[in-house]
Amino acid sequence: MSMRLKELEQFNPITIQCHDNPDADALASGFALYTYFREMGKEVRIVYTGSSRIQKSNLTMMVKELNIPVIYLEDVQKHVNGLLITVDCQYGAGNVTKMSADEVAIIDHHQQEISDVMLTEIRPNLGSCSTLIWQLMKEEKFSFAGKEDLGTALYYGLYSDTNQFAEIHNPLDMDMRDALLCNQSLIRRLRNSNISLRELEIAGIALIKHIYNDDYRYAIIKSAPCDPNLLGLISDFLLQVHEVDTCVVYHEQKEGYKYSVRSCVKECRADELAGFLAADMGSGGGHVEKAGGFIRKDRYENNYPTLHSEGYFSQKMNEYFERCQIIDAVSYEIDISDMKKYVKRKLPRGYVFAKEIMPVGTPATLRTLEGDVDLRIENDMVFVIGIKGEVYVIDGKEFSDSYQYTEESYEMQQYALLADYEPTVKNRIDGNSVALSSFAKVCVSTKDVCVYARELDDMVKVFTIQDRERYRLGNKGDFLVVRCDERHDIYVVKRETFFKAYEEL
């Protein structure tokens, strides 16, 4: 069960602790909680410790311009009265000085390290802790109206932690980015105060010491320790080299390895490669061309006790390119001899007639867990919501031919059992967003859709007949599927979805 901020309102006073040597996301997260609890009438403060006070020019500017009342504790307190909340870090972890307190809470977006604190909210699938706290504040109906300093801080926290939004992959991050009232002129000043002369030197030295693979046209660079944004700048520059199609730039931190990934070819999605590099030792994601990730050092050393980091990244890059089959559904002649026959289950789905939520002709953005799709509302356009919260956009004739629709209200929690995010449609003219489930009703397929399918024993990328530019990735255990009546309609279905959506004939 998720923790609510309301549960913490029973405590007073409240101390909010950022991790040692805080970054923009930690400062923004602390500032947001400070604002929330102050409005609740609590005695509250933000603190941090570490080897020195905040020195980076963009962070000192952020604190000053946004009036963030953060306090540097030169002499660490032995005990904190009331509640201590660690933000963007976990109480007792290696990147935050441990102080005892009457009660402790954790709010963080990194992989869970600490499991013995009862009041904990950790969501490692989010790009920033700022997003998590924004969502928690929204759940308590907190109003952000008129709070430009707070909005700017949260925006910059996400901006900094996702390499200037290049590594955003969760729609909640996108929702916060789009919703906040923000001082864009200050963001520009912060953005252009991000690199020191020392970091410029680090970037130059890193570029000289690159590893290059001619067979797969990738490059790897290990940088000296630096601000994570510098990794993105180095990788952006590296990708401009004619011979480089994909690249990884990383550095070693106390807790692990932080890396940025870039790709300029459609056969390799940066976000998917970033996740592959992290394996089960961390997390990775982002966009098609720009992404990033983090590998925890304790897990890395347990799995690869004798392999140095350059060797690991080279080995994983080679493995990625060598083992992955690429299928172009338009030209691929599929062999069904080892495939079983299945029929698609007639599960309830949601449907929304697009013109009922926005006027015909409105430019809009459909946002789902799978990403954003820009479209224009058409008279016969229908949105159909699947069992994992995915959305199919079809025309009215196809919908009426394929589905029996009802007037029964559609409940996401009841029918979309695998959904992690509620899909929305944003009006690109006025910026307003609506949740599809607010308008959705129940429909059921009327057609028997028969397919052939087989379980994958390795990675495969499928360019479908509907999308020639973006592949669908299948991993070991997922299913390669082809319609019986159209042998070029080939696609991938994730394992957790397949057995819910199909039954064997």
N, C-alpha and C positions, 0 to 999 in steps of 0.2 A: 504494500500500500504506500502511496506517495505521501510525503510529509507536506503539510500545509504551513504557511507562515503564521496562520492563526494559532497554531499550536505553540508558537514561540512567544506569543503576546502575553503569556502568563508570567514571563520573567522580567525582572528589572533589578539592577541595571543590565545593559547589554553591551558587550564588547565585540566588535567585528574585526577579525584578524585576517589581513592579507598574507600571502606567502612572503617569505624573506625576499628582499630586493624585488618588490612588486612590479608587474608589467601593467599595461593599460587595461587589460581585462580584469585583473584583480582589483585595481583602483576603481574601475567603473562598477564592479559588482559590490564592493564595499560601500561605495557612495549611494547606490540604489537602496541597499538594505538600511543604511543610515537614514535616508530620506523617508523610507516606509515607517520605520519604528519611531522616528521623531514625530511623524504625524499621528502616531498612536499614543503620543504623550510619554514615551519612554526616555529614560536617561541613557544615551547611546553615544558611542565613540568608535572611530576607525583607527586601527593601529597596524604597524608593521615593524619588523626587526631586520636583522641582516648585517652584513659586514660594513655597510655604509648607507648614508641617506640617498634618496633618489637623485640621480645626477643626469640621466639622459635628457637632452634638451626638449624632446617632444613630451616626456612625462612631467618635467617641471612646468612646462607650459600648460599642460592639461590640468594639473593640480591648481595652478594659479588662476587660469582663465575660467575654469568651471567651478571654482570655489569649493574644492573638495577638502574637507577639514581632517585630513589624515595626519596622524601623529607618529613620529619615529620614536620607538622605545630604545634608547641607548642602553639603559639598564633594564634588563628583562625582569618583569614582575614574577615573583615566585607563585603568587596566587591571584586569580581574577575573581572578584565578587560577581555573583549573578551568572548570567549566561555568556559563554564564549562561542562565537560562530566563526569557523574558519571558512573563507570563501576562495574559490579557485584553487583549493588545496584541501588536504585531509589531515585532521588532527592526529599528530604522531608520525606523520610522513616525513621524509628526509628533507623536504624543501621548505619546512616551516618550523620555527622554534616552538617547542612544546612548553605551554604554560598551563598549570593546573587551574581548574575553575569549579564553581559549584555545579554547573551543568555545561555540557558541550553539545554543539550541533555542527554538522558538516553540510555545506552546499558546494558542489563541485561538478565539473564536466569531464574529468579525466577517468581513466580506468580505476576501478575500486581497489584500493590498497588496504584500507582500514575497515574492519567489519565489526568492531566491538563498541561502536557508538550508536545508541538507539535512535537519536534524532539525526537522521541522515537523508539527504536527497542528492543522489549522484546520477547524472545522465550523460554517459560518455559518448552518446551519439550526436550530441550538440556541438556546434563549432566554438561556442564560447560559454563561459559561466554567466556572462551578461544576459544571454538569451534565456538561460534557466531562471534567473532571478526575475527577469521581465515577465516570464510566463507565470511564475509563482505569484507575483504582484497582481497580474491580471486576474488570476483565479480568485483573489480577494477583492476584486472590483476596484482596485486602486486606480485613480485617475492620473494620467500623465499630461493632461491638458495644461498648457501654460508653463510646463517645466522643461524649458529648452536646455538648460545646463545638464539636467539628468538625461534627457534624450540624447544629447550630443555625447555624453560620457559612454552610455551604453552602445551607441552606434560605433564609436571609436574603439571600444573594447572588442566588439565583434570584428570590426575592420582589421584590427591589429592581429587578433588571434587566428584569422582565416586568410592571412597573407593578402590583405586588401580585397577581401571577398572572393579571391580566386579559389579558395578551398572550402567554400560553403557547399554542403551537400544535404543538409536537413532543412525541410521547408519551414520549420519553426524559426530557424535563423533568418530565412528570407522574409518571413512575416514580420519579425521585429525590425529588420532593416527597412522595410517599406512603411512601417507604421509610425516610427518615431519622429517627433518634432526635433529637428537637428540644425545646428549652426554650420552650414556647409563652408562658409568662409574660414571658420576656425579649423574645420577638418582639413582644408587645403593647407593651412599653415602647419598643422601637426604633421601632415603627410610629408611636407617638404622640409621638416626638421628631424627626419627620421634616421639619417646616417651621419656618423662622425667621420673625420678624416682617418681615424684608426680603422673604422669599418670599411672605408674605401680601400685602404691598404690590404685588409683581409680579403676582400673580393678579388683584387688584382692577383694576389699570390695564389688564391684558390683556383683561378682560371688557368694559371700556368700548369698546375699539377693535376690535370685531368686524366682520366682513364677513358680510352675510346675503343669500341668494338666495331670493326669494319663490316662484319657479317650482318649484324642486326642494326647498325647505324645508331647506337646509343652511346651516351657519355655519362660518366660518374665522376663526381667531385666530392672530396671530403674537405670541408672548410674548417678553419679554426673556430672555436666557440664565438658565437655572435648572436645578435638579435635575430629571431626567426624570420623576420621580414627580409633580412639580407639574403637568406637562402633563396627566397623567391626572386629577388632581383638578379642574383647570379644565374639562376636557372633560366630566367627570361632572356638574358643576354646570350647564354650558351645555346639556346634553341635557335638563335638567329644564324648560327654557323650552318652553311649549306649541307655539310656531311652529317649533321646531327638531326635525327627525327624524334628521338625521345631522350630524356636526360633525368638524372637524379642528383640532387645536391643535398648534402646532409652535414650535420655536425654532431659531436658527442656532448651530451650534458651529463650532469651527475645522475639523473634519473634514467637516462636512456639516449636514444638517437632520434633526433628531429630531422625530417627530410621534406623536400619539395620535389614534385614530379611535374614534368612538362611533356606534351606530345603534340605534334603537328600533322600526324597521319591518322586517317580514319580507322585503320586496323588496330590502333592502340588507344584506348580511352585512358586519360591520365588518372581519373578517379578510381577506375577499376584496377589499374596497375598499382596505385598507392595502397589499396586494400590488400592486394596480393603480396606486396612487400612486407606488410605488417604481419601477415599470416595470423596466428593465434597469440601473438606476443604484444599486440597493441591495436591500433586502429588507423585507418586511412580513408580518405575520400576527398571530394571536391567537385570539379567540373570536368567536362570532356577534355579540355586542353590544359587545364591547370588544377593541380591537386597537391595534397601533402599528407603526412602522417607522422606517427610516433611509435617507436618500439621501446618497450620497457627493458631496462638493462638487466634486471633480475631474471626475467623470463628468457632474454637472449642468452645470457651466460649459462642458464640451465640447459638450454637446447643446443647451444654452440659454444661449449667451453673453450675450445682451442682455435676457433675460426675468427680471424680479425675482421673488422667491419667492412673494409674494402672488399675482402674475399666474399663476405656474405652477400653484399649488394650485387657483385659481379655474378655470383652463382645463381642468385634468384632471378636476375635479369635474363641470363642465358636459359634458365629453366622455363621462364615465362614465354620466351619467343620460340623455343624448341618444341614444347609440348602442346601448344594450342592450335587445334585445327580451325581453319576459317572456311565457312560455308556461305557462298552467295546463292541464295535460294532461287534466283532467277535462272541460273545456268546449271545448278547442281542436280545431278541425277541420283536420287536417293535410292539406296538398296533397302527394301523392306523385309528381306528374307529373315532377318533376326529380330524383327519388331513384332510386338503383340498388338492386338486390336482392342480399342477401348471406345466407349461412348461417353460423351460429356454429360455429367449429371445436370439435371434441371433444377438448379439451386435458385432460390430467390435472389434477385438483384435489385438495385435501386435505379430509377430513371428520372430524368428531369428534362422537360422541354425547354431548350435554351431561351426561347423568346419570352418565357414566363418569368425569367429573373432579370433580363436586360433587354432593351429595345433592339430590334433587328438592325444590323449594321454596326453595332457597338464593337470597337476593338477591345479584346479581352485577353486575359492570361489565365489559363487553367493551371492550377498548382496542385501537384500530387507528390507522393513520396518519391516517384520516379523522375521528377523534375518539372520544369515549367514548359508549357506549350502556348505560344501566341496564336490567336485565331480571331475571327470576326463572327459575331453572332448572326446566324442565318435562320430563315423562317422555318425550315424543316430540320434543324439541328437538334439532336438528342444526346444527352450525356447518360451513359450507362455505367453504374458503379459495380465493380466486381468484388469478389470475396476477400481480397487483400487491400481494398481501398483504391485499387487502380481504376482509371476512368477511360472508357472507350467513347469516342466521338463518332456517331453514325448519323445517316440521314433518316428522315421520317419513314420512307418506304422500306428501307432495310429493317428499321425497328419494328414496324407493324407486321412485316413478313416473318420476323424471327422471334417476336416476343408477344406474350399475352400480358397486357398491363392492367393494373387495378388502381383503385383510389385509396388503397391502404397505405398509411404513412410508413416510410422506410426508416428503420432504426439502425444506425451504424453498428452499435454494440451488439445487436442481435444477429445481423446478417453478415457484416464484414468482420469475420472472426480474426483475421490475420492483419487487420489494418493498424498501423502505427501512427497514422496522420489522417485527419479529416480533410478531404479535398475541397478546395475553394476556387471560385472564379472571381478575378479582379477586373473591374471596369478601368481600362487604361486611360479614360478621359477624366474621370473624377477621382480615381484612386480608391474607390470603395470596393471592399471584398465581401463576398457572401459565401457561406458554407453550403455546398450542394445538398447536404443532408437536411437542411432546413426546408427544402422544397421537394425532396425526393419522395417518390412512391414506389411501391413494389411491383416488379414485373418478373415473369418466368419465361424461359425459352420455350418455344413451341416446336423447335426442330431437333431431330436426332442428329447430332454432329458426331460422326465416326472418325476416329483417327488411328494411325499407327504410332507406336511410341516404344522407345527403348531407353533404359537407364544408361547414363553416361559413365564411362570409366575414366574420363579425363576431361580437361577443359575444351570447350568449343565456343566459337563466336559465330553467330548467325546473322547475316544481313538479310532481312526478310523482304518479301516482294512489296511490302507496304513502306519500308524504310531502307533505302540503299546507302544511307550515310551513317547511320548509327546501328551498331550491332547489338545483339542480345547475348549476354554471356551465360553459358551453362558450365557448372562445375561438376566434379565427380559426385554422383548420386542424384543430380537433376535429370530431367528427361528431355530427349530430343523427340519432337512431335511433328507429324505431317498429316494433313487432312486426307482422308481416303479418296475424296472426289477431286482433289487438286494437289498433285504430287509436288508442286513447287511452293505450296503454302506451308513452309517449314518454319518452326519456331521452337523456343526453349521454354519449358515450364519448371519452375523451382520445385524441389522435392516436397517441401511442406505444403505446397499448393496442389500438386498433381493428384494426390490420393483423395483430396477433398473435392476436386473438380471433375475427376474421371473415374469410371469403373470399367473393369475388364469385361469384354464380351466372351 
